[in-house]
Every structure is written in structure tokens, then in C-alpha cells.
Amino acid sequence: MKKDRINTSSIREIKHSFKRFLSLLVMSMLGVLVFVGLKMAAPDMMKSLDKYYDDNNFYDIKIVSTLGLTNDDIKAFENLKTVKKAYGSYSKDVLVEAKNKELVVKLIGINQDINKIEILKGRMPKDNIEVIVEQSMINKEKLKIGDYITVNDDTIKNKRLNIKLDLCKDGNLIVDKKEFTKVVENLLTNAIKFTKGDKRIVIKTYVKDEYFYYEVYNSGDNINESDLKNIFNSYYKVKSTRNKNGTGLGLTIVKVVVDLHDGECFVKNTSDGVKFIIKIKK
């Protein structure tokens, strides 16, 4: 009877290095078991995750606009055939103080219809001075229910402003009311944020050579000459005493809206402050 040399040689090698053979066999078995486990568990994990998203009504698509969104925009999204429901929400990046430590956090408005919140401890807020905090922040900063968190947004707080209006009566201008309101609000917010000294703000409109001018002046620090040419750029923040909390998008929004109206934006330093100028053809 002819011997099988391959089997004989294999058995001999296994006997001579049995421990190594056993280790390789165990490693192979573990690899197969892990692969089979992942292969079988993945669909179940996806189903569990999908159920959790459905139970808490998580959004499928998030739309963010630097110019902001209105109720009309939300209705327009809802009118799309592929959209079942659209919701609006507010968010803002701010500096907060917790236990004498300053942190950057994102404030998000609570909407009970979308992205439902799972409360691990405590309860839902009952008024606008209460917030829900993620567990990760509580663990990292060693916070507990009942601790105070201070939002450092000094846009208007503790400021007694001296605002003067100098508006022309014959300055009729055809613009997109909704969009141009953003120009007015952002320039005024910028002036309130940076006004110093006697805290004067002057809002002026006038017509000159078939152009409508809208000016907002605030007393305070000048802007460095090197910063003036970039101040309307996205996320640009001046490197001076005027630099405060914010994303640097407010003035960019102003420029985008004014450009849509075929207008121009200017900024210049005065002897005791800064003046922003909008020029649009009537």
C-alpha cells in the first residue's frame, strides 16, 4: 500500500511544533468567530440604530444658511415631494462660564417635534433660564444638576446707548425687504457691540447723485488699516481691541445682500469711531 507522503509529512511537522500549530489554529478560530459575529450583528445594530432614530424623530437632512432661513423657506422645503416635514430651529456659538472656567459651546433651541431629547437625569427646562447639558460636558467639567452656567454675550448688556437717527424723507428704495432687514440688523448689532466712550450710534440715510446711502456710525476704537479691506470676508475677525466673541459672519451677510442689490459696502475710520456705508442705486 502506497503511503500518502503529504499527509505523513504534515503529521510529522505538527508533532514537532504542536504548540505553534495549536496557536495558529486558535487564532484562526477566533478570527472566524469575530467575522461571523460582526457579519451577523451588523444588520441588528443598524436596525436598532434606525429604530432609535425613528423613535426620537431624528432629522435626515440638515440645511444651514449664513443668511438665515424664514418660515417661507420652511414651507418651500415642505412643498418638495420628497420631504415629509420640515422644521426650523435656532443655534448660536457662545462663550459660557462654568465654575470659573470659560468654555465655547453651541446653544441649540429645543424643538419637541424633531430630535427629541433623552433625559438621563433631571427634567426638561420649565423656563428660559434653564438648559439641558450633554452628559459628556457634565462629566468633563464635573457639573451637577442645579449648577449655574453664565452666557457671556455682552452685545447689549450693561450698555446705555446714545442712538441718533438722521433719516431722509424722500429716500424711497426698492429692495428685498426680508433680505435688507438683515443688513440693518447686522450693522446695528455690530455698532452696539463695539461702541465705546460716550457710546454714540448714528444711523443716517440720504440720497446723492441717484444713489441711496445708509450709514451706521459708532464711537469707539478704530479698525487697523490692514483689516479694513478684509472686514467683509467670511469668518474674518480683526486683530485689534475690536475683536470680540463671534463667528465673523455678520458683515459677510451684509456684503452678500448688498451685492445681490448691485450695491457697494464701505467702512472707514473717523476721528473717534468707525462708520459703515451702504451705497445702492435708486
Secondary structure, 3 states (H helix, E strand, C coil): CCCCHHHHHHHHHHHHCHHHHHHHHHHHHHHHHHHHHHHHHHHHHHHHHHHHHHHCCCCCCCCCCCCCCCHHHHHHHHCCCCCCCCCCCCEEEEEEEECCEEEEEEEECCCCCCCCCCCCCCCCCCCCCCCCCCHHHHHHHCCCCCCCCEECCCCCCCCCCEEEEECCCCCCCCCCHHHHHHHHHHHHHHHHHHCCCCCEEEEEEEEECCEEEEEEEEECCCCCHHHHCCCCCCCCCCCCCCCCCCCCCHHHHHHHHHHHCCCEEEEEECCCEEEEEEEEEC
